[in-house]
Amino acid sequence: MSNPMTEGNTPFRSGFIAIVGRPNVGKSTLMNHILGQKISITSNKPQTTRHRILGIKTEADYQAIFIDTPGLHLNAKSAMNRYLNRSAHSSIEAVDMVFFVVEAVHWDEEDESVLRRLQQQSAPVVLVINKVDRIPDKERLLPIIQKLSEKMAFAAVVPVSALKGVNLAQLDKLVYDSLSEGDAIFPEDYITDRSERFLAAEIVREKLFRSLGKELPYASTVEIEHFKDDNGLLRIAALIWVERQSQKKIVIGKGGERLKSVGQQARIDMEKLFEQKVFLECWVKVKEGWSDNERLLNSLGYRDEL
């Protein structure tokens, strides 16, 4: 897709920005707020993001394509965790800039592991110190910024609150400056490269993550069996896979209440995203050991992306 020169004969710019970090530092929340629209699902549990997702921001003089990546794990023991690490690592290749997202109040071995990986690649790295809203006394923030700044020759260090939308304009400026002259890569009305079917599955999975306990969400995934526009009514059938019969009972809940609640919450979000009425049906089935089986992962859409 080509673009004419922008007003004032300024050349159009485009490029890719990878958003990386350990699990649960706020990468998806950051991308959603930069775009001004919810593309990536969020929860307070690690491993919420399982796929590399593109968020596309098109302005009059540039198109920035943000890559939201799964959190990088130190101990990738299961097939699922190995897939997540491969997806995140591959997203760092051939980008114009990397946002390395960390928490203002926490640094651990997984942050160090991500840092070592970033020290091996050539794109400029911006350290994004997230969740600064959790530090009421801003004088405490200065030594934290100074200490983290010393870990690598970062292109910039930007304290933000992705959740509150604080200081994101500074990131916008850094993004624009990092992009190269070139045509838009996607049509200007695109906000993601993912299909509506994929986004529907992710919305259901988000509601599962938010409603279930600590362990169970990682044993669940969602597959869309049916997605059809029926004269303005979007009919969607979502199949929730778990690994054991006992997990199926937990997801369904007493008298089917938990599954009903997940479906109601997901339907509301789908209607906002797709801008039409949605009829959503959810089922739960057991597929033993799916998260540690490469073949089953592949069949459920967890495929390495080029």
Phi and psi restraints in degrees (value plus and minus 20) as a CYANA .aco file:
   2 SER   PHI    -119.7   -79.7
   2 SER   PSI     137.9   177.9
   3 ASN   PHI    -149.5  -109.5
   3 ASN   PSI     120.1   160.1
   4 PRO   PHI     -91.6   -51.6
   4 PRO   PSI     150.8   190.8
   5 MET   PHI     -81.9   -41.9
   5 MET   PSI     121.8   161.8
   6 THR   PHI     -96.4   -56.4
   6 THR   PSI     153.8   193.8
   7 GLU   PHI     -77.1   -37.1
   7 GLU   PSI     119.4   159.4
   8 GLY   PHI      60.7   100.7
   8 GLY   PSI      -6.9    33.1
   9 ASN   PHI      38.0    78.0
   9 ASN   PSI      12.3    52.3
  10 THR   PHI    -102.4   -62.4
  10 THR   PSI     106.9   146.9
  11 PRO   PHI     -83.2   -43.2
  11 PRO   PSI     124.2   164.2
  12 PHE   PHI     -91.7   -51.7
  12 PHE   PSI     127.2   167.2
  13 ARG   PHI    -144.0  -104.0
  13 ARG   PSI     132.5   172.5
  14 SER   PHI    -175.4  -135.4
  14 SER   PSI     140.0   180.0
  15 GLY   PHI     146.4   186.4
  15 GLY   PSI    -196.4  -156.4
  16 PHE   PHI    -137.8   -97.8
  16 PHE   PSI     121.2   161.2
  17 ILE   PHI    -148.4  -108.4
  17 ILE   PSI      98.7   138.7
  18 ALA   PHI    -108.4   -68.4
  18 ALA   PSI     116.1   156.1
  19 ILE   PHI    -129.4   -89.4
  19 ILE   PSI      90.3   130.3
  20 VAL   PHI    -146.5  -106.5
  20 VAL   PSI     145.4   185.4
  21 GLY   PHI     139.1   179.1
  21 GLY   PSI     153.4   193.4
  22 ARG   PHI     -89.0   -49.0
  22 ARG   PSI     149.9   189.9
  23 PRO   PHI     -80.4   -40.4
  23 PRO   PSI     123.9   163.9
  24 ASN   PHI      49.6    89.6
  24 ASN   PSI      12.1    52.1
  25 VAL   PHI    -119.1   -79.1
  25 VAL   PSI     -24.7    15.3
  26 GLY   PHI      84.2   124.2
  26 GLY   PSI       4.6    44.6
  27 LYS   PHI     -83.7   -43.7
  27 LYS   PSI     -66.8   -26.8
  28 SER   PHI     -87.6   -47.6
  28 SER   PSI     -60.3   -20.3
  29 THR   PHI     -81.1   -41.1
  29 THR   PSI     -61.2   -21.2
  30 LEU   PHI     -80.8   -40.8
  30 LEU   PSI     -68.9   -28.9
  31 MET   PHI     -82.8   -42.8
  31 MET   PSI     -63.2   -23.2
  32 ASN   PHI     -78.8   -38.8
  32 ASN   PSI     -61.2   -21.2
  33 HIS   PHI     -94.1   -54.1
  33 HIS   PSI     -53.5   -13.5
  34 ILE   PHI     -83.7   -43.7
  34 ILE   PSI     -61.2   -21.2
  35 LEU   PHI     -97.6   -57.6
  35 LEU   PSI     -42.4    -2.4
  36 GLY   PHI      55.1    95.1
  36 GLY   PSI      -2.3    37.7
  37 GLN   PHI    -175.8  -135.8
  37 GLN   PSI     125.5   165.5
  38 LYS   PHI    -102.0   -62.0
  38 LYS   PSI      93.3   133.3
  39 ILE   PHI    -131.8   -91.8
  39 ILE   PSI     -65.7   -25.7
  40 SER   PHI    -115.6   -75.6
  40 SER   PSI     118.7   158.7
  41 ILE   PHI     -94.6   -54.6
  41 ILE   PSI     136.3   176.3
  42 THR   PHI    -157.4  -117.4
  42 THR   PSI     130.9   170.9
  43 SER   PHI    -180.4  -140.4
  43 SER   PSI     155.0   195.0
  44 ASN   PHI    -108.8   -68.8
  44 ASN   PSI      -6.3    33.7
  45 LYS   PHI    -128.8   -88.8
  45 LYS   PSI     118.6   158.6
  46 PRO   PHI     -80.4   -40.4
  46 PRO   PSI     139.1   179.1
  47 GLN   PHI      51.2    91.2
  47 GLN   PSI      -3.9    36.1
  48 THR   PHI     -83.0   -43.0
  48 THR   PSI     -66.7   -26.7
  49 THR   PHI    -102.7   -62.7
  49 THR   PSI     100.1   140.1
  50 ARG   PHI    -135.9   -95.9
  50 ARG   PSI     -28.5    11.5
  51 HIS   PHI    -149.4  -109.4
  51 HIS   PSI     134.0   174.0
  52 ARG   PHI     -95.5   -55.5
  52 ARG   PSI     102.8   142.8
  53 ILE   PHI    -143.6  -103.6
  53 ILE   PSI     111.0   151.0
  54 LEU   PHI    -112.3   -72.3
  54 LEU   PSI     112.6   152.6
  55 GLY   PHI    -136.1   -96.1
  55 GLY   PSI     104.9   144.9
  56 ILE   PHI    -130.0   -90.0
  56 ILE   PSI     102.1   142.1
  57 LYS   PHI    -135.3   -95.3
  57 LYS   PSI      94.9   134.9
  58 THR   PHI    -134.9   -94.9
  58 THR   PSI     101.8   141.8
  59 GLU   PHI    -135.6   -95.6
  59 GLU   PSI    -198.4  -158.4
  60 ALA   PHI     -81.0   -41.0
  60 ALA   PSI     -53.3   -13.3
  61 ASP   PHI    -139.3   -99.3
  61 ASP   PSI     -15.1    24.9
  62 TYR   PHI    -181.1  -141.1
  62 TYR   PSI     140.6   180.6
  63 GLN   PHI    -150.3  -110.3
  63 GLN   PSI      96.9   136.9
  64 ALA   PHI    -126.9   -86.9
  64 ALA   PSI     108.4   148.4
  65 ILE   PHI    -130.6   -90.6
  65 ILE   PSI      89.1   129.1
  66 PHE   PHI    -110.9   -70.9
  66 PHE   PSI     115.5   155.5
  67 ILE   PHI    -128.7   -88.7
  67 ILE   PSI      86.7   126.7
  68 ASP   PHI    -104.3   -64.3
  68 ASP   PSI     103.5   143.5
  69 THR   PHI    -133.7   -93.7
  69 THR   PSI     133.9   173.9
  70 PRO   PHI     -82.1   -42.1
  70 PRO   PSI     133.1   173.1
  71 GLY   PHI     -86.1   -46.1
  71 GLY   PSI     120.6   160.6
  72 LEU   PHI    -100.4   -60.4
  72 LEU   PSI     108.9   148.9
  73 HIS   PHI    -123.5   -83.5
  73 HIS   PSI     126.3   166.3
  74 LEU   PHI     -97.0   -57.0
  74 LEU   PSI     -69.1   -29.1
  75 ASN   PHI    -126.3   -86.3
  75 ASN   PSI      66.0   106.0
  76 ALA   PHI    -107.7   -67.7
  76 ALA   PSI      59.6    99.6
  77 LYS   PHI    -103.2   -63.2
  77 LYS   PSI     -58.9   -18.9
  78 SER   PHI    -109.7   -69.7
  78 SER   PSI     144.0   184.0
  79 ALA   PHI     -81.2   -41.2
  79 ALA   PSI     -56.4   -16.4
  80 MET   PHI     -82.8   -42.8
  80 MET   PSI     -67.3   -27.3
  81 ASN   PHI     -85.0   -45.0
  81 ASN   PSI     -55.6   -15.6
  82 ARG   PHI     -85.8   -45.8
  82 ARG   PSI     -59.1   -19.1
  83 TYR   PHI     -82.6   -42.6
  83 TYR   PSI     -64.0   -24.0
  84 LEU   PHI     -80.8   -40.8
  84 LEU   PSI     -63.2   -23.2
  85 ASN   PHI     -85.0   -45.0
  85 ASN   PSI     -61.9   -21.9
  86 ARG   PHI     -82.1   -42.1
  86 ARG   PSI     -61.6   -21.6
  87 SER   PHI     -82.7   -42.7
  87 SER   PSI     -64.5   -24.5
  88 ALA   PHI     -87.2   -47.2
  88 ALA   PSI     -64.0   -24.0
  89 HIS   PHI     -82.5   -42.5
  89 HIS   PSI     -63.7   -23.7
  90 SER   PHI     -86.6   -46.6
  90 SER   PSI     -45.8    -5.8
  91 SER   PHI     -91.3   -51.3
  91 SER   PSI     -39.4     0.6
  92 ILE   PHI    -100.1   -60.1
  92 ILE   PSI     -40.3    -0.3
  93 GLU   PHI     -91.6   -51.6
  93 GLU   PSI     120.0   160.0
  94 ALA   PHI      35.8    75.8
  94 ALA   PSI      23.7    63.7
  95 VAL   PHI    -130.9   -90.9
  95 VAL   PSI     144.5   184.5
  96 ASP   PHI    -105.4   -65.4
  96 ASP   PSI     -46.6    -6.6
  97 MET   PHI    -179.0  -139.0
  97 MET   PSI     133.0   173.0
  98 VAL   PHI    -140.7  -100.7
  98 VAL   PSI     110.9   150.9
  99 PHE   PHI    -116.1   -76.1
  99 PHE   PSI      92.6   132.6
 100 PHE   PHI    -114.8   -74.8
 100 PHE   PSI      85.5   125.5
 101 VAL   PHI    -114.0   -74.0
 101 VAL   PSI     106.5   146.5
 102 VAL   PHI    -150.9  -110.9
 102 VAL   PSI     147.9   187.9
 103 GLU   PHI    -114.1   -74.1
 103 GLU   PSI     120.6   160.6
 104 ALA   PHI     -83.5   -43.5
 104 ALA   PSI     -51.0   -11.0
 105 VAL   PHI    -124.6   -84.6
 105 VAL   PSI     -11.4    28.6
 106 HIS   PHI    -177.4  -137.4
 106 HIS   PSI     112.2   152.2
 107 TRP   PHI    -160.0  -120.0
 107 TRP   PSI     109.9   149.9
 108 ASP   PHI    -160.5  -120.5
 108 ASP   PSI    -188.2  -148.2
 109 GLU   PHI     -81.3   -41.3
 109 GLU   PSI     -54.1   -14.1
 110 GLU   PHI     -88.8   -48.8
 110 GLU   PSI     -56.5   -16.5
 111 ASP   PHI     -81.4   -41.4
 111 ASP   PSI     -63.3   -23.3
 112 GLU   PHI     -81.2   -41.2
 112 GLU   PSI     -59.3   -19.3
 113 SER   PHI     -84.4   -44.4
 113 SER   PSI     -62.5   -22.5
 114 VAL   PHI     -84.4   -44.4
 114 VAL   PSI     -62.4   -22.4
 115 LEU   PHI     -77.4   -37.4
 115 LEU   PSI     -65.5   -25.5
 116 ARG   PHI     -80.7   -40.7
 116 ARG   PSI     -59.2   -19.2
 117 ARG   PHI     -85.5   -45.5
 117 ARG   PSI     -60.9   -20.9
 118 LEU   PHI     -90.3   -50.3
 118 LEU   PSI     -47.5    -7.5
 119 GLN   PHI     -87.8   -47.8
 119 GLN   PSI     -32.7     7.3
 120 GLN   PHI    -115.8   -75.8
 120 GLN   PSI     -24.4    15.6
 121 GLN   PHI    -136.7   -96.7
 121 GLN   PSI     143.8   183.8
 122 SER   PHI    -115.4   -75.4
 122 SER   PSI     -40.6    -0.6
 123 ALA   PHI     -85.3   -45.3
 123 ALA   PSI     125.8   165.8
 124 PRO   PHI     -80.4   -40.4
 124 PRO   PSI     120.8   160.8
 125 VAL   PHI    -134.5   -94.5
 125 VAL   PSI     103.5   143.5
 126 VAL   PHI    -120.2   -80.2
 126 VAL   PSI     104.6   144.6
 127 LEU   PHI    -103.0   -63.0
 127 LEU   PSI      95.4   135.4
 128 VAL   PHI    -124.6   -84.6
 128 VAL   PSI      87.7   127.7
 129 ILE   PHI    -110.8   -70.8
 129 ILE   PSI      84.5   124.5
 130 ASN   PHI    -113.4   -73.4
 130 ASN   PSI     146.5   186.5
 131 LYS   PHI      46.0    86.0
 131 LYS   PSI      14.2    54.2
 132 VAL   PHI     -89.1   -49.1
 132 VAL   PSI     -34.6     5.4
 133 ASP   PHI     -86.4   -46.4
 133 ASP   PSI     -34.7     5.3
 134 ARG   PHI    -102.8   -62.8
 134 ARG   PSI     -22.7    17.3
 135 ILE   PHI    -134.0   -94.0
 135 ILE   PSI      72.3   112.3
 136 PRO   PHI     -81.9   -41.9
 136 PRO   PSI     -58.1   -18.1
 137 ASP   PHI    -106.7   -66.7
 137 ASP   PSI      81.6   121.6
 138 LYS   PHI     -86.7   -46.7
 138 LYS   PSI     -38.3     1.7
 139 GLU   PHI     -86.0   -46.0
 139 GLU   PSI     -48.3    -8.3
 140 ARG   PHI     -89.9   -49.9
 140 ARG   PSI     -42.6    -2.6
 141 LEU   PHI     -93.0   -53.0
 141 LEU   PSI     -53.4   -13.4
 142 LEU   PHI     -79.6   -39.6
 142 LEU   PSI     -68.9   -28.9
 143 PRO   PHI     -85.3   -45.3
 143 PRO   PSI     -49.6    -9.6
 144 ILE   PHI     -85.4   -45.4
 144 ILE   PSI     -66.3   -26.3
 145 ILE   PHI     -80.5   -40.5
 145 ILE   PSI     -64.0   -24.0
 146 GLN   PHI     -83.0   -43.0
 146 GLN   PSI     -63.9   -23.9
 147 LYS   PHI     -84.9   -44.9
 147 LYS   PSI     -63.8   -23.8
 148 LEU   PHI     -89.6   -49.6
 148 LEU   PSI     -52.3   -12.3
 149 SER   PHI     -83.2   -43.2
 149 SER   PSI     -45.7    -5.7
 150 GLU   PHI    -100.7   -60.7
 150 GLU   PSI     -27.1    12.9
 151 LYS   PHI     -97.1   -57.1
 151 LYS   PSI     -40.2    -0.2
 152 MET   PHI    -186.2  -146.2
 152 MET   PSI     139.0   179.0
 153 ALA   PHI    -100.3   -60.3
 153 ALA   PSI      59.9    99.9
 154 PHE   PHI     -93.6   -53.6
 154 PHE   PSI     128.5   168.5
 155 ALA   PHI     -86.1   -46.1
 155 ALA   PSI     -50.8   -10.8
 156 ALA   PHI    -186.0  -146.0
 156 ALA   PSI     138.4   178.4
 157 VAL   PHI    -145.0  -105.0
 157 VAL   PSI     100.0   140.0
 158 VAL   PHI    -147.5  -107.5
 158 VAL   PSI      93.0   133.0
 159 PRO   PHI     -98.9   -58.9
 159 PRO   PSI     111.8   151.8
 160 VAL   PHI    -161.3  -121.3
 160 VAL   PSI     146.0   186.0
 161 SER   PHI    -143.2  -103.2
 161 SER   PSI      82.2   122.2
 162 ALA   PHI     -81.4   -41.4
 162 ALA   PSI     -59.7   -19.7
 163 LEU   PHI     -84.4   -44.4
 163 LEU   PSI     -60.1   -20.1
 164 LYS   PHI    -112.0   -72.0
 164 LYS   PSI     -26.0    14.0
 165 GLY   PHI      52.7    92.7
 165 GLY   PSI       6.4    46.4
 166 VAL   PHI    -105.4   -65.4
 166 VAL   PSI     107.5   147.5
 167 ASN   PHI      50.3    90.3
 167 ASN   PSI      -0.5    39.5
 168 LEU   PHI     -94.3   -54.3
 168 LEU   PSI     -42.8    -2.8
 169 ALA   PHI     -81.7   -41.7
 169 ALA   PSI     -54.6   -14.6
 170 GLN   PHI     -84.8   -44.8
 170 GLN   PSI     -55.8   -15.8
 171 LEU   PHI     -86.5   -46.5
 171 LEU   PSI     -59.9   -19.9
 172 ASP   PHI     -76.7   -36.7
 172 ASP   PSI     -63.5   -23.5
 173 LYS   PHI     -84.1   -44.1
 173 LYS   PSI     -62.9   -22.9
 174 LEU   PHI     -83.8   -43.8
 174 LEU   PSI     -59.2   -19.2
 175 VAL   PHI     -81.9   -41.9
 175 VAL   PSI     -70.3   -30.3
 176 TYR   PHI     -77.6   -37.6
 176 TYR   PSI     -63.9   -23.9
 177 ASP   PHI     -86.3   -46.3
 177 ASP   PSI     -44.7    -4.7
 178 SER   PHI    -103.2   -63.2
 178 SER   PSI     -38.6     1.4
 179 LEU   PHI     -97.8   -57.8
 179 LEU   PSI     131.2   171.2
 180 SER   PHI    -117.6   -77.6
 180 SER   PSI     137.0   177.0
 181 GLU   PHI     -81.7   -41.7
 181 GLU   PSI     114.5   154.5
 182 GLY   PHI     147.1   187.1
 182 GLY   PSI     143.7   183.7
 183 ASP   PHI     -89.4   -49.4
 183 ASP   PSI     139.8   179.8
 184 ALA   PHI     -82.9   -42.9
 184 ALA   PSI     122.8   162.8
 185 ILE   PHI    -110.2   -70.2
 185 ILE   PSI     -49.7    -9.7
 186 PHE   PHI    -141.4  -101.4
 186 PHE   PSI     135.8   175.8
 187 PRO   PHI     -76.2   -36.2
 187 PRO   PSI     130.2   170.2
 188 GLU   PHI     -86.0   -46.0
 188 GLU   PSI     -38.8     1.2
 189 ASP   PHI    -111.8   -71.8
 189 ASP   PSI     -18.3    21.7
 190 TYR   PHI     -99.5   -59.5
 190 TYR   PSI     117.4   157.4
 191 ILE   PHI    -134.6   -94.6
 191 ILE   PSI     -33.3     6.7
 192 THR   PHI    -178.6  -138.6
 192 THR   PSI     142.2   182.2
 193 ASP   PHI    -111.6   -71.6
 193 ASP   PSI     -23.7    16.3
 194 ARG   PHI    -105.5   -65.5
 194 ARG   PSI     131.2   171.2
 195 SER   PHI     -97.7   -57.7
 195 SER   PSI     142.2   182.2
 196 GLU   PHI     -83.9   -43.9
 196 GLU   PSI     -54.3   -14.3
 197 ARG   PHI     -81.5   -41.5
 197 ARG   PSI     -63.7   -23.7
 198 PHE   PHI     -82.9   -42.9
 198 PHE   PSI     -65.8   -25.8
 199 LEU   PHI     -83.7   -43.7
 199 LEU   PSI     -55.4   -15.4
 200 ALA   PHI     -83.8   -43.8
 200 ALA   PSI     -63.3   -23.3
 201 ALA   PHI     -82.7   -42.7
 201 ALA   PSI     -60.3   -20.3
 202 GLU   PHI     -86.1   -46.1
 202 GLU   PSI     -57.4   -17.4
 203 ILE   PHI     -83.9   -43.9
 203 ILE   PSI     -63.8   -23.8
 204 VAL   PHI     -82.5   -42.5
 204 VAL   PSI     -61.5   -21.5
 205 ARG   PHI     -85.1   -45.1
 205 ARG   PSI     -57.2   -17.2
 206 GLU   PHI     -79.6   -39.6
 206 GLU   PSI     -65.2   -25.2
 207 LYS   PHI     -85.7   -45.7
 207 LYS   PSI     -53.2   -13.2
 208 LEU   PHI     -83.7   -43.7
 208 LEU   PSI     -67.8   -27.8
 209 PHE   PHI     -79.3   -39.3
 209 PHE   PSI     -58.5   -18.5
 210 ARG   PHI     -97.2   -57.2
 210 ARG   PSI     -42.2    -2.2
 211 SER   PHI    -122.4   -82.4
 211 SER   PSI     -34.1     5.9
 212 LEU   PHI    -121.2   -81.2
 212 LEU   PSI     150.6   190.6
 213 GLY   PHI     -93.0   -53.0
 213 GLY   PSI    -184.5  -144.5
 214 LYS   PHI     -89.8   -49.8
 214 LYS   PSI     -62.1   -22.1
 215 GLU   PHI    -113.4   -73.4
 215 GLU   PSI     -58.0   -18.0
 216 LEU   PHI     -80.0   -40.0
 216 LEU   PSI     -57.8   -17.8
 217 PRO   PHI     -74.7   -34.7
 217 PRO   PSI     -52.2   -12.2
 218 TYR   PHI     -94.9   -54.9
 218 TYR   PSI     -34.4     5.6
 219 ALA   PHI    -117.8   -77.8
 219 ALA   PSI      -7.7    32.3
 220 SER   PHI    -145.5  -105.5
 220 SER   PSI     129.0   169.0
 221 THR   PHI    -168.3  -128.3
 221 THR   PSI     149.3   189.3
 222 VAL   PHI    -148.7  -108.7
 222 VAL   PSI     116.3   156.3
 223 GLU   PHI    -145.9  -105.9
 223 GLU   PSI     110.9   150.9
 224 ILE   PHI    -109.5   -69.5
 224 ILE   PSI      95.2   135.2
 225 GLU   PHI    -107.7   -67.7
 225 GLU   PSI     -48.1    -8.1
 226 HIS   PHI    -166.0  -126.0
 226 HIS   PSI     111.4   151.4
 227 PHE   PHI    -168.2  -128.2
 227 PHE   PSI      84.9   124.9
 228 LYS   PHI    -166.5  -126.5
 228 LYS   PSI     116.3   156.3
 229 ASP   PHI    -107.2   -67.2
 229 ASP   PSI      93.9   133.9
 230 ASP   PHI    -130.5   -90.5
 230 ASP   PSI      65.8   105.8
 231 ASN   PHI      33.3    73.3
 231 ASN   PSI      28.5    68.5
 232 GLY   PHI      73.3   113.3
 232 GLY   PSI     -31.5     8.5
 233 LEU   PHI    -124.1   -84.1
 233 LEU   PSI     100.3   140.3
 234 LEU   PHI    -106.1   -66.1
 234 LEU   PSI      94.0   134.0
 235 ARG   PHI    -118.5   -78.5
 235 ARG   PSI      99.8   139.8
 236 ILE   PHI    -147.8  -107.8
 236 ILE   PSI     112.5   152.5
 237 ALA   PHI    -136.8   -96.8
 237 ALA   PSI      99.6   139.6
 238 ALA   PHI    -131.8   -91.8
 238 ALA   PSI     109.2   149.2
 239 LEU   PHI    -126.3   -86.3
 239 LEU   PSI     100.1   140.1
 240 ILE   PHI    -117.0   -77.0
 240 ILE   PSI     100.1   140.1
 241 TRP   PHI    -118.0   -78.0
 241 TRP   PSI     114.2   154.2
 242 VAL   PHI    -147.2  -107.2
 242 VAL   PSI     155.9   195.9
 243 GLU   PHI    -120.7   -80.7
 243 GLU   PSI     -37.0     3.0
 244 ARG   PHI    -161.7  -121.7
 244 ARG   PSI     134.7   174.7
 245 GLN   PHI     -80.5   -40.5
 245 GLN   PSI     -57.0   -17.0
 246 SER   PHI     -83.5   -43.5
 246 SER   PSI     -53.4   -13.4
 247 GLN   PHI     -89.5   -49.5
 247 GLN   PSI     -56.1   -16.1
 248 LYS   PHI     -79.3   -39.3
 248 LYS   PSI     -62.3   -22.3
 249 LYS   PHI     -83.6   -43.6
 249 LYS   PSI     -58.8   -18.8
 250 ILE   PHI     -86.4   -46.4
 250 ILE   PSI     -63.5   -23.5
 251 VAL   PHI     -83.6   -43.6
 251 VAL   PSI     -61.3   -21.3
 252 ILE   PHI     -88.9   -48.9
 252 ILE   PSI     -60.7   -20.7
 253 GLY   PHI      58.9    98.9
 253 GLY   PSI     150.3   190.3
 254 LYS   PHI     -84.0   -44.0
 254 LYS   PSI     101.8   141.8
 255 GLY   PHI      44.4    84.4
 255 GLY   PSI      -1.9    38.1
 256 GLY   PHI      58.4    98.4
 256 GLY   PSI      -8.1    31.9
 257 GLU   PHI     -86.1   -46.1
 257 GLU   PSI     -61.2   -21.2
 258 ARG   PHI     -86.9   -46.9
 258 ARG   PSI     -65.1   -25.1
 259 LEU   PHI     -82.4   -42.4
 259 LEU   PSI     -58.9   -18.9
 260 LYS   PHI     -82.5   -42.5
 260 LYS   PSI     -62.9   -22.9
 261 SER   PHI     -85.4   -45.4
 261 SER   PSI     -64.0   -24.0
 262 VAL   PHI     -77.9   -37.9
 262 VAL   PSI     -65.4   -25.4
 263 GLY   PHI     -84.1   -44.1
 263 GLY   PSI     -60.9   -20.9
 264 GLN   PHI     -84.5   -44.5
 264 GLN   PSI     -65.7   -25.7
 265 GLN   PHI     -84.4   -44.4
 265 GLN   PSI     -61.3   -21.3
 266 ALA   PHI     -85.4   -45.4
 266 ALA   PSI     -60.6   -20.6
 267 ARG   PHI     -81.9   -41.9
 267 ARG   PSI     -61.4   -21.4
 268 ILE   PHI     -80.4   -40.4
 268 ILE   PSI     -65.6   -25.6
 269 ASP   PHI     -86.0   -46.0
 269 ASP   PSI     -58.1   -18.1
 270 MET   PHI     -84.6   -44.6
 270 MET   PSI     -60.4   -20.4
 271 GLU   PHI     -84.7   -44.7
 271 GLU   PSI     -55.1   -15.1
 272 LYS   PHI     -87.0   -47.0
 272 LYS   PSI     -64.9   -24.9
 273 LEU   PHI     -90.5   -50.5
 273 LEU   PSI     -66.4   -26.4
 274 PHE   PHI    -108.7   -68.7
 274 PHE   PSI     -28.3    11.7
 275 GLU   PHI      36.4    76.4
 275 GLU   PSI      23.8    63.8
 276 GLN   PHI    -181.5  -141.5
 276 GLN   PSI     147.6   187.6
 277 LYS   PHI     -87.5   -47.5
 277 LYS   PSI     123.7   163.7
 278 VAL   PHI    -148.2  -108.2
 278 VAL   PSI     114.6   154.6
 279 PHE   PHI    -129.7   -89.7
 279 PHE   PSI      92.0   132.0
 280 LEU   PHI    -134.9   -94.9
 280 LEU   PSI     110.0   150.0
 281 GLU   PHI    -137.4   -97.4
 281 GLU   PSI     117.5   157.5
 282 CYS   PHI    -145.3  -105.3
 282 CYS   PSI     116.3   156.3
 283 TRP   PHI    -145.3  -105.3
 283 TRP   PSI     141.1   181.1
 284 VAL   PHI    -144.8  -104.8
 284 VAL   PSI     110.8   150.8
 285 LYS   PHI    -153.1  -113.1
 285 LYS   PSI     141.3   181.3
 286 VAL   PHI    -124.5   -84.5
 286 VAL   PSI     110.2   150.2
 287 LYS   PHI    -153.8  -113.8
 287 LYS   PSI      77.1   117.1
 288 GLU   PHI     -80.5   -40.5
 288 GLU   PSI     113.7   153.7
 289 GLY   PHI      47.4    87.4
 289 GLY   PSI       2.0    42.0
 290 TRP   PHI     -82.5   -42.5
 290 TRP   PSI     -53.8   -13.8
 291 SER   PHI     -96.6   -56.6
 291 SER   PSI     -30.1     9.9
 292 ASP   PHI    -143.1  -103.1
 292 ASP   PSI      10.1    50.1
 293 ASN   PHI    -150.7  -110.7
 293 ASN   PSI      91.4   131.4
 294 GLU   PHI     -77.5   -37.5
 294 GLU   PSI     -60.5   -20.5
 295 ARG   PHI     -87.2   -47.2
 295 ARG   PSI     -64.1   -24.1
 296 LEU   PHI     -86.4   -46.4
 296 LEU   PSI     -59.6   -19.6
 297 LEU   PHI     -78.1   -38.1
 297 LEU   PSI     -64.3   -24.3
 298 ASN   PHI     -80.7   -40.7
 298 ASN   PSI     -62.3   -22.3
 299 SER   PHI     -87.6   -47.6
 299 SER   PSI     -44.0    -4.0
 300 LEU   PHI    -115.4   -75.4
 300 LEU   PSI      -9.6    30.4
 301 GLY   PHI      77.4   117.4
 301 GLY   PSI     -17.0    23.0
 302 TYR   PHI    -111.1   -71.1
 302 TYR   PSI      59.5    99.5
 303 ARG   PHI    -135.4   -95.4
 303 ARG   PSI     122.2   162.2
 304 ASP   PHI     -82.3   -42.3
 304 ASP   PSI     112.3   152.3
 305 GLU   PHI    -124.8   -84.8
 305 GLU   PSI     122.6   162.6
